[in-house]
Amino acid sequence: MKKKEIICGFSKLTREQKLDYISQYTEGPSAFAGELSSYRHSDPAVQKLFDEFSENTLTNYFIPYGVAPNFLIDGKVYHVPMVIEESSVVAAAAKSAKFWSDKGGFTTRVKSVIKTGQVHFFWNGDAEKLFDQMPLLRERLLARTAQITANMRQRGGGIRSIDLVDKTHEIPDYYQIHATFDTVDSMGANFINSCLEEFAEELRQFFRENPYFTRAERKVEVVMSILSNYTPDCLVEASIECDIDRLNDLDEGLTGKEFAGRFQKAVQIAQVDTFRAATHNKGIFNGIDALALATGNDFRALEANGHVYAARSGKYRSLTDISISGGKFRYSLTIPMAMGTVGGLTALHPLAKRSLELLGNPDARQLMRIAASVGLANNFAALKSLVTKGIQRGHMKMHLLNILNNFGATEDEKVKAKEYFAIEKVTFRAVELFLEGLREQVLSAAPKVIFNK
Ligand code: MEV
């Protein structure tokens, strides 16, 4: 294998040249290039679209696209598309959805939809004078962005507020323009960033030309202008609720009351223990990210947002809350999320469009409601397993096919394994031994070859 070296101008190469180039660094260049190429789409127009989403594209990376049916959300049924590689996530969402569908389903509330962006700048001067000038500056920033915001304003959105924040107690001379936006049904990242970069230009000009400031005060250093992925004012709540005795049939060994009690303890643990909270919240994002991917939304932004919110008290905690009183079990998830149903990948990725179609072409608020419900459903399923049978039993059952594929099992072996492991505990080693046994049986049953002397 060739020794790797720094290459200049890689991006200028054609796709074929790039693939040839990187293939040299693998053990079997032509097998490597061949396998990667085999995942390209047969329709060149579709492939071109995918190639252009990103850079240095060589091929496509497949992840299963599944569906969790039967989500009753605010009285309406949704079959939710989910793109995820982890086994048991879709099954868990589907199971929760079905369980809650005859108990009123998921109730949601979008608390607000405001997003934030900031211009971070350094300025050495009289802060009071700067605050005095803020009404004028605000007007100029709005005027400067009037063209960019025209369409958004027509759709009912736009810039909601522009404030000056003095951060000099944290870093000398550090100030922010802190602006809030309503981006209606779009995620709005490009819209917000474009507005902020215009703000920055106007800010420079404002200082340069303003006779109210001394000569020294006319200098400003804008460090950066960028939206914040933390949107505590773009918040959604999803909840599930039922009489405790409706939880009676959830686990053979437990009454509804006992189950609710164990479940509550598990939530309390995630509220006080950061190690557990991380995993608890990860289970919520299993559902949210899968829906985000299916609908062309930015799951990294959703994750960052949720995790910061989980730490808003100064300690990282569970995103869910529970109450058990008056014979009722109520479980809720409150989470900030900036989702979009227009623009970006939602309009470009053919399957993102199809996902939105399957959901009835929701607006951004509706998609937030669905995402929060799916997150809560996945978390409910995880906790339900954890406080009863444990997670591995169900998870490994779902994982069985992956293990079998790992051992190159034939279709016939898979059928036999599924039958056998319907009652046996699945572990990697147990599957290996089972296959070894099967294969030995086959060998010993095979007709012997008789050599004629
Ligand atoms: C696995 O992807 C997610 C869980 O670990 C979540 C949890 O522990 O709550 C099962």
Residues whose N, C-alpha, C, O or C-beta is under 5 A from the ligand:
A	BS01	MEV	T279 H280 G283 A382
